[in-house]
Amino acid sequence: MKKILIINGPNLNLLGKREPAIYGSQSFLDYLKTIEDQFPNVQLRYFQSNHEGELLDKIHELGFDIDGIVINAGALTHTSIALADALGAVTAPAVEVHISNVHARESYRHHSYLSPKCKGVIVGLGLTGYELAIRYLLTL
């Protein structure tokens, strides 16, 4: 059975409540049930934190023993060299996901420190981006 870790960073615990015009009205935990049903033969692990160090610790803890990482680091995408280094240090391939089209938003959101350490980036396709990332990781 393939094992995939889904990591959400700061403020993504507020999905469904936070700026629904940008992020939609569904909570991530509700959406997680949907993708668990779509991938019954995949062990999906989910972790969310508003703290950079906890995200790093989770990547270090599981990144050598899983088949892939789907990461939406939120605002840390644009600031965290440490997360980029962690993704580069582990053996699990990663796909970066953003719910909104970060390139249609503020200019500081246009740069990602994580992208060079990821196999690919999915931007602006809403929560469906997570499903697409999982599908891709299962092909590797």
SVG drawing of the C-alpha trace seen along z (x, -y; Angstrom):
<svg xmlns="http://www.w3.org/2000/svg" viewBox="-19 -42 38 44">
<polyline fill="none" stroke="black" stroke-width="0.4" points="0.0,0.0 1.4,-3.4 1.8,-6.0 1.3,-9.7 1.6,-12.6 -0.5,-15.7 0.9,-18.7 -0.9,-22.0 0.8,-25.0 -0.3,-28.2 -3.9,-29.3 -5.1,-26.3 -6.8,-25.1 -9.3,-27.9 -10.4,-26.5 -14.1,-26.7 -14.2,-29.9 -11.3,-32.0 -12.0,-34.1 -14.4,-31.7 -14.3,-33.7 -10.6,-32.7 -10.4,-29.3 -14.0,-27.9 -16.4,-27.0 -15.4,-23.4 -13.1,-22.6 -10.0,-20.5 -11.1,-17.7 -14.4,-17.4 -12.4,-17.3 -10.0,-14.8 -12.9,-12.3 -13.6,-12.8 -10.1,-12.0 -9.7,-9.1 -12.8,-7.6 -11.2,-8.2 -8.0,-6.4 -9.0,-3.5 -5.7,-1.6 -3.5,-4.6 -2.6,-5.3 -3.1,-9.1 -1.6,-10.8 -2.6,-14.4 -0.8,-17.0 -1.5,-20.7 0.4,-23.2 0.7,-26.9 4.3,-26.4 7.2,-26.0 9.2,-23.8 6.4,-21.3 6.1,-21.1 9.9,-20.5 9.7,-17.8 6.9,-16.0 8.9,-16.0 11.9,-14.7 9.9,-12.0 8.1,-10.6 10.0,-11.7 12.2,-8.6 9.4,-6.1 6.6,-7.3 6.0,-7.4 5.2,-11.0 4.4,-14.4 1.7,-16.8 2.5,-20.1 0.7,-23.4 2.9,-25.4 0.7,-28.5 2.6,-31.7 5.7,-29.7 6.1,-28.8 7.3,-32.3 9.6,-32.6 10.9,-29.3 14.3,-28.1 14.2,-25.6 11.1,-23.9 12.8,-23.8 15.9,-22.3 13.8,-19.6 12.1,-18.6 15.4,-18.3 16.9,-16.2 14.3,-13.4 13.8,-10.7 10.0,-11.1 9.1,-13.2 6.9,-16.2 4.3,-18.1 3.5,-21.7 -0.1,-22.7 -1.9,-26.0 -5.6,-26.3 -5.7,-29.8 -3.8,-31.1 -0.9,-32.7 0.3,-34.3 -2.9,-36.3 -2.4,-37.6 0.1,-39.9 3.6,-39.9 5.2,-38.5 3.2,-35.3 4.8,-34.8 8.1,-33.3 8.3,-29.9 11.3,-28.5 9.7,-25.1 9.2,-24.7 12.8,-23.8 12.6,-20.9 9.3,-19.6 8.5,-17.3 5.7,-19.7 3.4,-22.5 -0.4,-22.7 -1.7,-26.2 -5.2,-27.7 -7.3,-24.6 -9.0,-24.7 -9.0,-21.6 -8.9,-19.4 -5.2,-20.2 -4.6,-17.8 -6.3,-15.0 -4.2,-15.7 -1.0,-15.7 -1.8,-12.4 -2.7,-10.9 0.7,-12.1 2.7,-10.8 1.1,-7.4 2.6,-7.2 6.1,-7.5"/>
</svg>
